[in-house]
Amino acid sequence: MSKRSESGDNNSEWSLEDLEQNTDISIDDDDFGFLVDCEGNLKTIFGSDDLFDDPPENVVKILAIFGIASAQSLSRAGITIH
């Protein structure tokens, strides 16, 4: 899926050029996906179940934006993660 530019800086920001040049649209087993509607509401999250046991910090931050305290709580609440 989408990868950061080769800067090697984990805190670097995406540039519009990075997104325009990315032609790799395959979804790998270790990718996360967030589907957001036109009003910015989270519609669904996908990733393999074992990835949600210990998600990367950036995924934790994205979940927090949508009011989800932990990825583990989703599966415990009976919410299907695709």
Order of alpha helices (4+ residues) and beta strands (2+ residues): alpha-beta-beta-alpha-alpha
